[in-house]
Amino acid sequence: TVNPATKELVEAQARDLSSKLAEVYGFCLYKSPKTKKIYAFIVGKSGAVEQWELFDNQGKIDGKIVRSFALKSQCEGMVADDETGILYIAEENNAIWKFNAEPASEKAEQVNEGKRIADLSNTALKDDLEGLTIYYAADKKGYLIASSQGNNSYAIFERTGDNAYLGSFSISNGETIDGTSDTDGIDVISFGLGEKYPNGFFIAQDGTNDEKSKEGGKTKANQNFKVVSWEKVVQAMKGKLITDPTQNPRKMNE
């Protein structure tokens, strides 16, 4: 964390916290709308999931495992909805699943039962299914967005209900930089961020970043991130999406 007086980075953990998973592939945070508790989710390469409750320990962050479950194969992308209490996980070669993000429920036997919201039978999706992110809008409207790595596109689903598929878009080459391909991680923010991004933006990791050479050809460069204004995404989706720059992530679920 940052010391507000000295502006220096200081260690925030109360002690070392070690996952039991052999190889961690994905991570996300969740703030419960019911209890206001904060949790961390981790998923391993095998598909095993741990949920950690994070809590204060004499001014530092401590944690404990409160729940474990598993999917059947490799997973990486995951995101939790801080308003609806839903956890989404992308099983790379199979499907996108949703789970109750609360560590316990009134029907305890169902807390670890996932519901498939999309799979590779949807021809717009091509494995690997990777990064997941949520576009927050008022009244729990908005979207779940998923990286479809196999065809270099991004699929958009309704945030609520049965998470209906709305369509997909891709990031193509511009005049000076290339588009995106082989994307793992993605994120989106709906809140306005100044004059350049008054309606937020979508950001995607570019796994195969090509730079134009002076001779007009292409050279492989380091991986980077590409930023696209939300207006461009709405335009690509031909009016199927809404725009809501009012949802301040720092005040959400207070």
C-alpha positions, 0 to 999 in steps of 0.5 A: 500500500502507499503511505499517505504521508511519505508516498512510499510503498509499504508492505500491507500483508500481516503474514505470508499467505500461501495457496494450496494450488500447485499452479495459480492461473487466475485471480480476482477480488470480490466485495460482498453486497450482503456483508461488505466483506472482501474476498479473493478468488484464485483458480489453478491450472487444474481448475481448482478454485480457492476463496479467501476472506481478507480481513484486518489484522492490526492494520494489515491484511490477513486472510483465510480460506473459506471455500474450495471447489473445482471445475474439470479442466484448465481455467484462467479468466475470472471476475466477480460482480460486486453488485449481483454476487456472481462469480464467473469463470472461463474454463478455457476449452469448454465453457463460461460458468457462473457461481454464487460468489458468497462462501455460504448460502441458504442451500449449502449443497448448492453453493458450489454448483455452477451454471453454464452460460456459454460454451463452444457450441456458440460458433462466435466463441473459439478456444481458448476462452480467456479473460473476463470483465464486467461493464457496470451500469445503473440498476444492475444493467451492463455486460459480461465481456469475454476474450475469445482467444482462438478467433481474436474477438471479444464476446459480450453477454447480458450481465443479468438473467441468463446472460444472453449473448449479444454479439462480438467485436474485435480490435483491428489494425489502426494507422500506426499500431496493430490490433489485438490477437492472442488476448488473455487479460481484459478489463473495462470501466464505464466511469468517465475518465476525463475529456479523452474517455468521457464514457470509459474504455475497454483495454485488452492485452495484445499477445502478438504485438506487431510494430511497423518497421521503417521499411513498411514491414512488420516486426514482432515487439513486446506484448502490450495493451490496447485501449479502445474508447467505449464509444468505439465498442458501442459503434462496433456493436451497432447500437446493441449496447448502452452507455452509462458513465455514472458508475464510480467504481470507488463508491460502488457497493459502499 
